[in-house]
Amino acid sequence: MSQLQPSRSLVESLVREALLKSLGSSLQSALATSAHPPKLVVNSSARHMHITQENLEILFGKGHQLKVYKWLYQEGQFAAEETVTLVGPRRRIIPNLRILGPCRNLTQIELAFTDAIQLGIDVPVRLSGDIIDSPGGYVMGPKGMIEMPNGLIRAARHVHMSPADADYYGVKHLDNMKLRVFSPLCTTVLEDMLVRVDKTFKLEVHIDTDEANACGLDRATRFELFK
């Protein structure tokens, strides 16, 4: 009595299923790595201010709301129409300092190194929000003035990414990466690129204006983000 032989398609299906079970997540990771890289955007972040609603109302009046001047790359973030004047030691000032919205739960000003020299102060490199023991100053608006006991920092260069982007690059929140900027002026590698992961983020690198000028960002032809 002859036995029925399984069809070739059935054998292939069973082998494929067995491989998927045995390889599991390692196979999925390999497939993800072979996928096309996500779109990488690199932007220069000029000096700016983040502000609480309370401080905003001191500077611009009771009940004032920030007005959108320009939407930024990250969802819901914008450069506001409102600008202020920052006053440092010996009355050195930075005028037309733009506020970014929406309002936050702390007031903070992010400067470049040359801005700090202009003000005559030593500004530490910090993760945004880490303002303990940082220097402060006075901020003047059209309706009033606030004294910041701290909050002047140079924001550490960083990259925003979603969990899916983090999986692609094989990194996690607060890891460090490197950015290679290809430019006709000079190809430059920026190290200690802090990873910030959130489900709301789009893949974007932020460097300050000093770093952007040094690596010829305005003439860059492509970028490479790597560990």
N, C-alpha and C positions, 0 to 999 in steps of 0.2 A: 504494500500500500504506500503510495508516494505522499510525502509531506509537503504542505504548502510553504513556499519560500516567501519571506517578506519582500515587499517591493523595495527598490532602491530609494525611492523618496521617503519611505517609512524609516529605513535605516538611517538616512541622513538626518531626518528629524529627531530620531532618538539620540544620535551622536551629538547633535547640536544642543539638545536639552541637557545632556550629561555634562558637556563642556561648560555651559552656562552655570550649572549648579556647582561645579568644582572650582571654577575660576572666580565666580561671584563678583565682588566689588573690585578686584584687581583688573578684571577684564573691562568693567565699566570705566574705571579710571584711565585705562589705556586708550579706550575709545574717546574719552573726553579730551585727553592730551593730544590726540591726533586731529581733533576738530580745528576749524579755523579759529585763530585768536580773536578775542573780542576787540571791538573798536576802542583804541586808546587815545584819549584827548589829554593834551598837556597845556596848561594855562598859567600865565603869570598872575600872581595875586598881589595887586598894588596895596599900599598901606590903607587900612580901613578900621572902622569901629563897629563892634557889636555892643548892643545896649539893652538895658532893661526898660520896660514901659515906664517905671517910676522915674528913672533918670532922663528918659526922653521927654517926659512932661515938664521936668525942671528946666530943660534946655529950650523947649519949643512951646510950652504952654499946656495947661490942663486939658486932658482928653485928646492930645495930639496923636495922630496915627501916621505911620510912615507911608510915604507915597512912592510908588514904583517908578524908578527912572529907567532901569534895564533889568530884564530877567537874566539870571545866571544859568550856568549849565546844570547845576544840581537842582532837582525838582523842588519848587517852592521857594527857592532862594533868589534874592534880588538886590541890586544896588539901588539905594533909595535916593530920592531927590535931595534929601536933607544932608547938609554938610556942617561941620563944626571946626573950631580952631583949637588945636592942642598947644598948651603952654608948658614948656619945660623949665628947667633951672635957668637962672639968669635971664628970664623972660624970653628965651628963644622959642619961636613958635613954628608950627606947621599949620598953615591955613588950608581951608577947603578939604578937610579930611572927611571922606564920604562914609556914611553909615550904611551897613548892610542889614537887610531885613530877612525874615521878620524879627521882632524883638526876642531876646533870650532871657535866661534866668540870671545872667551876670553881665557886667559891663567890662569890656576888654578892648584894647587897641593893639593891632598887629602892625609892626613896622619892619622895614628892611634895615640892614646894618648901617647904610648911609644915612637913613633917617635918624637913627640913634646918635650918630656922630653930629648931625646937624643940631640935635637937641642938647648934646653934651652929656648924655647919660649912657650907662652900661645896661644894655637890654639883653636878658637871657633868652636862649633858644628853648622854647617850651612847646609841648602839645597844647593845642587850643583848649582853654578851660583851666589849665594849670597856672594860676596866677599868684599862688602863695609866695611871699618874699620877693615878688617882682617890683620894680619901681613904679611910681605913680606920677600924676601931674594934674593940671587943671584943664578942664574942657569948657569952652565958651560957646554958647548958642545964642540965638536972637532974643530969648526970653530970660536967660539965666546962666549960671555957671555951676559946675560940680567939681569937687575935689576927689580925684581918684587916689586912694591910699596905695593902691597897687593896680596891676592890670596891663602894664605896658610890656609886651613880649615880642620876640621875633619868632613867628610860628615855624616849627620844625617842618621841613619839606615832607610832603606826605602824598599818599595816593588813596583816593576814595574808591571803594569797590563793593560790589554786591557779593553775597555768599557764593553765587555761581562763578563770579570772576575769581574769588579766592580759591575755589576748588580748581579752576583752570590753572592758576599759577602755583598751586600747592602751598598756600600760605594761610595764616590766620590773623585775626585782629591783633594789632600792635607788633607784628613781625616787622623786620626791616628788609627792604629790597634795594635794587640799584636801577637807575635810569640812564640809558645811553642815548644821547642826543646827537644825531647825525646832521652836521651843518657844514656848508662850504667854508665857513670861517675856521672851525675846528670841531672835531668830534670829541664830545665831553661825556664823562661818566660821573653822575651824581650818586654818591653812596648814602646810606642811612635814610632811605626813603621809607618813612613810617607808614605802615598799612593800617587803614581804618575801614572796617567792614560793617556795613549796615544794609538791611534789605531795601532801604529807600535810595541807596547811593547808585549813581552811574559811574563807570570807570573814568576817573579823571585824576591827573597829577596836578598838584599845586606847588609851585616854587615862587619865591619872591622876586621882585624886580632886579635885585642885584644878581641873583643866580641866573635869571633869564638873560640878562645882558652878557654875563660871562660866557654862557654857552651858545650865544647867538640864536636864541629861540625863534626870533622873528624870521630867520632864514632857514630854519630846520627843515630837512627833507623827510625824515622819518624818525621814529622813536622805538626803543626796545626796553621793555621792563623785564627784569630778571632777578633771581635770587643770588 
